[in-house]
Amino acid sequence: MAAQTFPQKPAAERCFDVLVFGKIVGQTPSDPPNLGDGNILMSWPYFIDLKITRVNKGKIGAKKITALSVQHTYWRSDLGTKKWWLRRNTEGGYNILTVQGGHEPPQCSAAMPPATAYLTPAPGQTLDDMRKAGKQRYGSRP
């Protein structure tokens, strides 16, 4: 079986724009790509609905957002409120950064361009279309 690894993100994409405390109120996996025979996909993008309870660093106007996260399975619904490092993305929303080992990433400068979105729709398609396809295939959870 072949393993696919994702390239290391450039430093510009490892910084965060906003650090919030929030609770997951919805999560829907996207429809993962078909990698062909002999391949296993261990993680892929999910749509995560966050109810923001507090902004710790940076600025965000909305109290509820949908962000993109790359993960293996659903987050547990009993986790309650937790920290989320958000990075503006090229689709006009946010990517949720994975922070390992408790090492907080640096905050992006205001001049930093958005990071590449974890999902990019095909021509004529929207992120909402992609979410609906994932929901139809897998359902969604709180």
C-alpha positions as CSV (number, residue, x, y, z in Angstrom):
1,M,0.0,0.0,0.0
2,A,1.2,3.5,-0.8
3,A,1.2,6.2,1.8
4,Q,0.5,9.7,0.8
5,T,2.0,12.5,2.9
6,F,1.1,16.1,2.6
7,P,3.9,18.5,2.0
8,Q,5.2,20.6,4.9
9,K,3.3,23.9,5.0
10,P,5.4,27.0,4.4
11,A,6.0,29.1,7.6
12,A,3.5,31.7,6.3
13,E,0.8,29.1,6.5
14,R,1.7,27.9,10.0
15,C,1.0,31.2,11.7
16,F,-2.5,32.1,13.1
17,D,-4.7,35.1,12.6
18,V,-7.2,34.6,15.4
19,L,-7.0,32.5,18.6
20,V,-10.5,31.8,20.0
21,F,-12.2,29.7,22.6
22,G,-15.2,28.0,21.2
23,K,-17.4,24.9,21.1
24,I,-18.1,22.6,18.2
25,V,-21.8,22.8,17.3
26,G,-21.6,20.9,14.0
27,Q,-19.1,18.9,12.0
28,T,-19.4,17.4,8.5
29,P,-16.7,15.5,6.7
30,S,-16.0,16.4,3.1
31,D,-16.2,13.7,0.4
32,P,-12.6,12.5,0.4
33,P,-10.7,12.1,-2.9
34,N,-10.4,8.7,-4.5
35,L,-6.8,7.8,-4.3
36,G,-7.2,4.5,-6.3
37,D,-6.5,0.9,-5.3
38,G,-3.9,0.2,-2.7
39,N,-4.1,3.6,-1.0
40,I,-5.4,4.5,2.4
41,L,-6.5,8.0,3.3
42,M,-5.9,8.7,7.0
43,S,-7.2,12.3,7.2
44,W,-9.2,14.7,5.0
45,P,-11.0,18.1,5.4
46,Y,-14.0,18.5,7.6
47,F,-16.4,21.4,7.9
48,I,-16.4,22.5,11.6
49,D,-19.1,24.8,12.9
50,L,-17.7,26.7,15.9
51,K,-19.7,28.8,18.4
52,I,-17.1,31.3,19.6
53,T,-17.3,32.2,23.3
54,R,-14.2,34.4,23.5
55,V,-11.5,35.9,21.3
56,N,-8.1,35.6,22.9
57,K,-5.9,37.1,20.2
58,G,-6.7,38.8,16.9
59,K,-10.1,39.9,15.7
60,I,-13.2,38.1,14.4
61,G,-16.6,39.6,14.0
62,A,-18.8,36.5,14.0
63,K,-19.9,34.5,17.0
64,K,-20.5,31.4,14.9
65,I,-18.3,30.4,12.0
66,T,-17.7,27.4,9.8
67,A,-14.0,26.6,9.5
68,L,-12.0,23.8,7.7
69,S,-10.1,21.2,9.6
70,V,-8.0,18.2,8.4
71,Q,-8.7,15.3,10.6
72,H,-9.2,11.5,10.8
73,T,-12.6,11.4,12.4
74,Y,-15.2,13.5,14.3
75,W,-14.2,15.5,17.3
76,R,-15.9,14.2,20.5
77,S,-19.0,16.2,21.4
78,D,-18.2,16.1,25.1
79,L,-15.1,18.3,24.9
80,G,-16.9,21.5,25.6
81,T,-15.1,24.8,25.0
82,K,-11.5,24.6,23.8
83,K,-8.8,26.8,22.1
84,W,-8.8,27.0,18.3
85,W,-6.0,28.6,16.2
86,L,-7.6,30.0,13.1
87,R,-5.9,31.0,9.8
88,R,-7.6,33.1,7.2
89,N,-7.8,31.1,3.9
90,T,-8.1,31.8,0.2
91,E,-11.8,30.8,0.2
92,G,-12.8,33.7,2.5
93,G,-13.1,31.6,5.7
94,Y,-10.7,30.0,8.1
95,N,-8.5,26.9,8.4
96,I,-8.2,25.3,11.8
97,L,-4.5,24.8,12.6
98,T,-3.2,21.7,14.2
99,V,-1.1,22.5,17.2
100,Q,1.1,19.7,18.5
101,G,3.0,19.5,21.7
102,G,1.5,22.6,23.1
103,H,3.7,24.9,21.0
104,E,1.6,27.9,20.0
105,P,2.3,29.1,16.5
106,P,3.2,32.7,15.9
107,Q,0.5,35.2,15.1
108,C,0.5,36.3,11.4
109,S,1.3,39.9,10.5
110,A,-1.6,42.0,9.2
111,A,0.2,42.0,5.8
112,M,0.4,38.2,5.5
113,P,-1.8,36.9,2.6
114,P,-4.4,34.2,3.4
115,A,-3.3,30.5,3.5
116,T,-4.4,28.1,0.9
117,A,-7.8,26.7,1.9
118,Y,-7.9,23.0,3.0
119,L,-10.6,22.6,0.3
120,T,-10.8,24.3,-3.1
121,P,-14.0,23.8,-5.1
122,A,-13.8,22.9,-8.7
123,P,-15.0,25.5,-11.3
124,G,-18.7,25.9,-11.0
125,Q,-18.7,24.4,-7.5
126,T,-18.9,26.1,-4.0
127,L,-17.7,25.0,-0.6
128,D,-21.4,24.7,0.3
129,D,-21.8,22.2,-2.6
130,M,-18.9,20.2,-1.2
131,R,-20.4,20.3,2.3
132,K,-23.7,19.1,1.1
133,A,-22.1,16.2,-0.8
134,G,-20.2,15.2,2.4
135,K,-23.4,15.5,4.5
136,Q,-25.3,13.4,2.0
137,R,-22.7,10.7,2.0
138,Y,-21.6,10.7,5.7
139,G,-24.1,12.7,7.7
140,S,-23.1,15.3,10.2
141,R,-22.7,15.4,14.0
142,P,-22.9,18.1,16.7
